[in-house]
Amino acid sequence: MEPRFNMFENEIAGKFVKRLIAASRPVEESTLPKATQELVKIRASQINGCGMCLDMHTKDAAAAGETAVRLAMVAAWREAVVFTEAERAALALAEEGTRLADAHEGISDETWSQIRKHYDEEQIGALVCLVATINAWNRLNVIARTPAGEYQPGMFG
C-alpha cells in the first residue's frame, strides 16, 4: 500500500504531529501502567482499523514483555481471563471512548464506575487523554493511509 501523503513531510501536518507527540508525553510519564497504556492503544487501533498503530503498539508491548496470549486476546478481552479488572475497565473505556457515536451516553456509568474503582485521579486523567490521542493518531494514519509492517520498537523514540 502506498501512503496518500507523508505527514512528516507536509508542513501543516508535520507541525500538528510534533504537537501531538508533545501532548502525549504527560500520559507516558504518568503512573498509569505502561501495559495498560499499550492495551488501550491496541484496542482503539483495532476498532479504528489503524494498521500502523497496531503494528507499532503490539511490537512495543511485546518488546516491553507483554505476552503473545494477551496481545492476541485484546480484541476479545471480554471473553479472556488474562486481563485484570483494572485492565478490563481501561479496555471498556477505550472501546466506549472510541465508539462515541454508537451510544447516546458515550461512556456508560458502569464503565466510569469501574474506572473510578481501579484508578486514581492522575491515572484517570491519563486514560481519558490517552483514548483521545490514540483516536487522533488512528484517524491521521488511516486518512493518510500510512503503511504498516515495518515498524521496529523504539524507532520513533
VOBA-1610 file (N, C-alpha, C; in pm, whole numbers, padded with zeros to 5 digits, always signed):
BEGIN
Met+00084-00117+00000Met+00000+00000+00000Met+00090+00124+00000Glu+00053+00219-00080Glu+00125+00345-00086Glu+00054+00449+00001Pro+00130+00526+00079Pro+00065+00631+00159Pro+00011+00740+00068Arg-00096+00804+00113Arg-00152+00917+00038Arg-00060+01038+00048Phe-00006+01059+00167Phe+00094+01163+00186Phe+00171+01134+00314Asn+00289+01191+00324Asn+00374+01171+00440Asn+00349+01287+00536Met+00293+01256+00651Met+00260+01360+00749Met+00382+01437+00795Phe+00497+01373+00796Phe+00618+01439+00844Phe+00679+01532+00740Glu+00641+01512+00615Glu+00693+01597+00508Glu+00597+01710+00471Asn+00474+01703+00517Asn+00375+01808+00492Asn+00390+01913+00601Glu+00402+02039+00564Glu+00432+02145+00661Glu+00329+02152+00774Ile+00203+02160+00740Ile+00098+02172+00842Ile+00086+02044+00924Ala+00076+01931+00854Ala+00063+01803+00925Ala+00185+01776+01013Gly+00303+01811+00963Gly+00425+01792+01041Gly+00424+01870+01172Lys+00378+01994+01164Lys+00367+02075+01286Lys+00265+02015+01382Phe+00153+01970+01328Phe+00048+01911+01411Phe+00099+01783+01479Val+00164+01697+01403Val+00215+01570+01457Val+00316+01595+01569Lys+00404+01692+01551Lys+00502+01725+01656Lys+00431+01768+01784Arg+00324+01843+01771Arg+00250+01887+01889Arg+00173+01771+01952Leu+00123+01681+01869Leu+00053+01564+01921Leu+00150+01474+01998Ile+00271+01461+01948Ile+00374+01385+02020Ile+00401+01448+02156Ala+00416+01581+02158Ala+00441+01651+02284Ala+00321+01639+02378Ala+00201+01643+02323Ala+00080+01632+02405Ala+00068+01494+02470Ser+00130+01394+02411Ser+00124+01257+02464Ser+00220+01234+02580Arg+00319+01319+02595Arg+00421+01296+02698Arg+00367+01288+02840Pro+00274+01375+02882Pro+00224+01363+03020Pro+00161+01226+03049Val+00096+01167+02950Val+00038+01034+02968Val+00151+00932+02984Glu+00250+00939+02897Glu+00363+00845+02903Glu+00437+00855+03035Glu+00442+00975+03092Glu+00515+00999+03217Glu+00428+00979+03341Ser+00303+00946+03323Ser+00210+00930+03436Ser+00231+00796+03505Thr+00156+00774+03612Thr+00163+00647+03685Thr+00072+00540+03626Leu+00002+00572+03518Leu-00079+00471+03451Leu+00015+00363+03399Pro-00008+00236+03437Pro+00084+00130+03396Pro+00106+00127+03245Lys+00232+00108+03205Lys+00267+00106+03062Lys+00192-00004+02988Ala+00173-00119+03052Ala+00100-00228+02988Ala-00043-00184+02957Thr-00106-00115+03050Thr-00242-00065+03029Thr-00243+00036+02915Gln-00144+00123+02912Gln-00137+00221+02803Gln-00133+00151+02667Glu-00051+00049+02655Glu-00041-00021+02527Glu-00169-00097+02494Leu-00231-00160+02593Leu-00356-00232+02568Leu-00464-00137+02516Val-00474-00019+02575Val-00573+00080+02532Val-00544+00124+02389Lys-00417+00149+02359Lys-00380+00191+02222Lys-00413+00081+02121Ile-00386-00042+02159Ile-00413-00155+02069Ile-00563-00168+02045Arg-00643-00162+02151Arg-00787-00182+02134Arg-00850-00073+02048Ala-00817+00053+02074Ala-00872+00161+01992Ala-00826+00145+01847Ser-00702+00107+01827Ser-00648+00091+01692Ser-00715-00025+01618Gln-00751-00131+01690Gln-00825-00241+01629Gln-00961-00191+01580Ile-01031-00120+01666Ile-01164-00069+01632Ile-01157+00024+01511Asn-01056+00110+01508Asn-01043+00209+01401Asn-00975+00154+01276Gly-00927+00032+01281Gly-00861-00027+01165Gly-00731+00041+01127Cys-00655+00084+01227Cys-00528+00154+01202Cys-00413+00055+01206Gly-00371+00008+01090Gly-00263-00088+01081Gly-00131-00036+01136Met-00099+00090+01107Met+00027+00147+01156Met+00032+00147+01308Cys-00076+00190+01372Cys-00077+00194+01519Cys-00078+00054+01578Leu-00148-00039+01515Leu-00144-00178+01563Leu-00004-00235+01551Asp+00061-00210+01440Asp+00198-00256+01419Asp+00288-00202+01529Met+00281-00070+01552Met+00367-00005+01650Met+00339-00054+01792His+00214-00052+01833His+00183-00076+01974His+00188-00223+02012Thr+00160-00314+01919Thr+00178-00455+01953Thr+00326-00489+01965Lys+00407-00431+01876Lys+00552-00456+01883Lys+00614-00391+02006Asp+00572-00268+02037Asp+00624-00202+02157Asp+00585-00280+02283Ala+00461-00327+02286Ala+00415-00404+02402Ala+00493-00534+02416Ala+00515-00603+02306Ala+00591-00728+02309Ala+00735-00701+02354Ala+00795-00595+02304Ala+00932-00560+02343Ala+00941-00527+02492Ala+00830-00477+02549Ala+00827-00444+02692Ala+00791-00564+02778Gly+00771-00681+02714Gly+00745-00802+02791Gly+00602-00853+02789Glu+00516-00787+02714Glu+00377-00833+02705Glu+00375-00971+02639Thr+00286-01059+02686Thr+00281-01195+02632Thr+00201-01201+02502Ala+00236-01298+02421Ala+00165-01319+02294Ala+00018-01351+02318Val-00012-01424+02424Val-00151-01460+02454Val-00233-01335+02483Arg-00181-01247+02567Arg-00256-01124+02599Arg-00272-01036+02476Leu-00168-01024+02396Leu-00178-00943+02274Leu-00282-01001+02179Ala-00285-01131+02168Ala-00381-01196+02078Ala-00525-01183+02129Met-00542-01165+02259Met-00676-01164+02318Met-00736-01024+02333Val-00663-00920+02299Val-00716-00784+02319Val-00850-00765+02250Ala-00864-00812+02128Ala-00991-00794+02054Ala-01108-00866+02121Ala-01078-00970+02197Ala-01183-01048+02264Ala-01167-01040+02416Trp-01130-00924+02465Trp-01097-00909+02607Trp-01212-00947+02699Arg-01335-00930+02658Arg-01449-00963+02744Arg-01454-01112+02776Glu-01411-01194+02681Glu-01414-01339+02700Glu-01283-01394+02754Ala-01182-01310+02763Ala-01048-01356+02804Ala-01030-01342+02955Val-00960-01438+03012Val-00934-01437+03157Val-00794-01385+03189Val-00724-01333+03090Val-00584-01292+03108Val-00566-01146+03145Phe-00677-01072+03160Phe-00668-00930+03194Phe-00720-00905+03335Thr-00657-00813+03405Thr-00702-00777+03540Thr-00832-00697+03531Glu-00899-00682+03644Glu-01021-00599+03647Glu-00990-00456+03606Ala-00877-00403+03649Ala-00838-00267+03612Ala-00815-00256+03462Glu-00747-00353+03404Glu-00724-00351+03259Glu-00856-00363+03183Arg-00947-00444+03235Arg-01078-00460+03169Arg-01155-00327+03171Ala-01145-00255+03281Ala-01209-00124+03290Ala-01149-00029+03187Ala-01016-00030+03175Ala-00949+00056+03078Ala-00985+00018+02934Leu-00996-00111+02907Leu-01035-00156+02773Leu-01180-00116+02742Ala-01267-00123+02841Ala-01406-00078+02821Ala-01409+00071+02791Leu-01330+00149+02865Leu-01322+00293+02839Leu-01269+00320+02698Ala-01167+00245+02658Ala-01111+00261+02524Ala-01217+00235+02418Glu-01293+00129+02435Glu-01398+00096+02338Glu-01507+00202+02334Glu-01559+00237+02450Glu-01669+00333+02454Glu-01623+00472+02411Gly-01500+00509+02444Gly-01447+00638+02403Gly-01414+00645+02256Thr-01391+00530+02195Thr-01364+00523+02052Thr-01493+00516+01972Arg-01593+00449+02027Arg-01721+00432+01958Arg-01827+00528+02012Leu-01794+00653+02027Leu-01886+00750+02085Leu-02020+00756+02012Ala-02020+00743+01883Ala-02144+00754+01806Ala-02235+00632+01822Asp-02183+00525+01878Asp-02261+00402+01893Asp-02354+00402+02014Ala-02334+00496+02106Ala-02416+00500+02227Ala-02450+00645+02258His-02574+00668+02293His-02617+00805+02319His-02550+00866+02441Glu-02500+00783+02530Glu-02442+00834+02654Glu-02289+00841+02652Gly-02227+00799+02544Gly-02080+00799+02539Gly-02026+00692+02632Ile-01966+00734+02741Ile-01911+00639+02839Ile-02022+00602+02936Ser-02046+00473+02952Ser-02153+00427+03041Ser-02118+00454+03187Asp-02222+00466+03268Asp-02200+00483+03413Asp-02128+00362+03472Glu-02158+00243+03421Glu-02093+00122+03471Glu-01942+00127+03443Thr-01905+00164+03322Thr-01763+00172+03287Thr-01696+00280+03372Trp-01760+00397+03385Trp-01700+00504+03463Trp-01682+00463+03610Ser-01779+00389+03662Ser-01769+00340+03800Ser-01648+00248+03815Gln-01626+00161+03718Gln-01510+00070+03722Gln-01378+00148+03709Ile-01377+00251+03626Ile-01257+00335+03613Ile-01226+00400+03748Arg-01328+00456+03811Arg-01310+00521+03942Arg-01264+00421+04049Lys-01310+00299+04039Lys-01274+00196+04136Lys-01126+00157+04127His-01072+00155+04005His-00939+00100+03984His-00827+00202+03960Tyr-00863+00327+03936Tyr-00760+00426+03903Tyr-00775+00551+03987Asp-00662+00614+04017Asp-00665+00741+04090Asp-00684+00856+03991Glu-00693+00978+04042Glu-00723+01095+03958Glu-00619+01114+03847Glu-00492+01100+03881Glu-00387+01116+03778Glu-00404+01012+03668Gln-00428+00889+03707Gln-00443+00781+03609Gln-00569+00798+03525Ile-00676+00847+03586Ile-00799+00872+03509Ile-00773+00980+03405Gly-00706+01087+03446Gly-00671+01191+03350Gly-00586+01135+03237Ala-00492+01049+03271Ala-00406+00987+03169Ala-00488+00899+03075Leu-00580+00820+03130Leu-00663+00734+03046Leu-00750+00814+02950Val-00814+00918+02999Val-00901+01000+02914Val-00819+01062+02801Cys-00704+01118+02836Cys-00618+01180+02735Cys-00561+01077+02638Leu-00529+00958+02688Leu-00477+00851+02604Leu-00580+00807+02500Val-00704+00789+02543Val-00809+00750+02447Val-00825+00857+02340Ala-00821+00982+02380Ala-00835+01092+02283Ala-00717+01094+02185Thr-00596+01081+02236Thr-00480+01093+02146Thr-00464+00972+02055Ile-00491+00850+02104Ile-00476+00735+02014Ile-00581+00741+01904Asn-00700+00792+01935Asn-00800+00809+01831Asn-00756+00912+01728Ala-00689+01018+01772Ala-00636+01116+01679Ala-00529+01053+01589Trp-00437+00978+01650Trp-00334+00910+01571Trp-00396+00812+01472Asn-00495+00736+01517Asn-00560+00640+01427Asn-00619+00711+01307Arg-00688+00820+01330Arg-00751+00892+01221Arg-00646+00950+01125Leu-00541+01007+01179Leu-00435+01060+01092Leu-00377+00950+01004Asn-00343+00837+01064Asn-00280+00729+00987Asn-00375+00663+00888Val-00501+00646+00924Val-00597+00586+00832Val-00623+00680+00714Ile-00643+00809+00742Ile-00667+00906+00635Ile-00545+00916+00543Ala-00425+00921+00601Ala-00303+00931+00522Ala-00266+00798+00455Arg-00330+00693+00499Arg-00303+00557+00452Arg-00157+00519+00478Thr-00114+00541+00602Thr+00024+00509+00642Thr+00041+00358+00644Pro+00137+00305+00569Pro+00153+00160+00565Pro+00205+00102+00697Ala+00170-00022+00721Ala+00209-00091+00844Ala+00299-00209+00812Gly+00375-00251+00912Gly+00453-00373+00900Gly+00602-00354+00913Glu+00651-00233+00899Glu+00795-00211+00903Glu+00843-00145+01032Tyr+00752-00119+01124Tyr+00790-00054+01249Tyr+00880-00145+01331Gln+00981-00085+01393Gln+01069-00152+01487Gln+01056-00083+01621Pro+01045-00159+01732Pro+01031-00096+01864Pro+01137+00011+01889Gly+01091+00125+01937Gly+01179+00235+01968Gly+01219+00320+01850Met+01169+00289+01734Met+01207+00355+01611Met+01180+00506+01612Phe+01073+00547+01680Phe+01040+00689+01685Phe+01079+00752+01818Gly+01144+00677+01904Gly+01177+00728+02036Gly+01314+00769+02046
//
